Amino acid sequence: MIDYQFPIDDISTLKVYDDSFLESIFETISYKSNVGFQFSQGGCQQRSHVISLILSKQNIEHSKIWLFSPASLFDYDNRALFVDDIHGLAPENTIHWNYHTAPIIKINYKNKPEIFVIDPSINRESPIILREWLKKIGNSDISKYTFLDSKKYFFNCKYNDSSQLTNVFDGSFFEYTNPAKDNLVLEKGLAVNDMAFEIYNTHLKPLIENYDPKQVTKLYDLKEIFGNATALDLLFSQNLSGNTDNTSFRYVFSKYSDIMIEAKKIYNNRLSYWTLFVNDLMN
């Protein structure tokens, strides 16, 4: 059971913008910001926050929507959010999320203010009115959402009776401050997404499009590594919760050292890029 007051911020005073204004801003974010929206397995909090920083830099009033599945709200509940995986990396071509977040902005739509979600990972071509955004995410009807100040970066999870950290939301959020800020948590997430999609284009897409029975193990392994946000967190950010038989450091670097060397180089280059990019937005 949820044993806390679900947090929510007042968005009634947010400025209402003209729809043509939103279109120009969205195009800049979706296609000119270099944010990697193609890889949506994970990292929504990083994409959401860098969009928020871009909007704030332009003095555009906005907030964030946070959508929590039952899996992130209740113990022993595995019902997650889900969306289609157009790249075929996820099992059954379906990506599962415990939560999802994106910036929102108010728009004068059909002569009344409406909430629109800026989420190119769901729709690359245009912002989406809130009710349509929810329809595009599976299990949103059994989930719970809230609006919070745009400065909120991420949330905390609770510990179980054995003092182990769970994936269940504890009711509190935090901003992008230290230690996360100095540890480049936001920038690392953006770099991982960029790297994963480049590796997909170079190594996975050819295997998927030109199926070869002799390459089945390699295809399966690379999907498990580069199509799994938790495994990538393990390999690039040291989160041991992602450790499985074919995503351990020893297995991956023993079998695919050439690809991992390439991936590390891409990751480091993108980490440097995003560090400078975010520094500029925060100054």
Summary of the structure (lengths in Angstrom):
residues: 283
radius of gyration: 19.2
end to end distance: 41.4
largest distance: 60.8
contacts: 839
relative contact order: 0.14
helix: 45%
strand: 22%
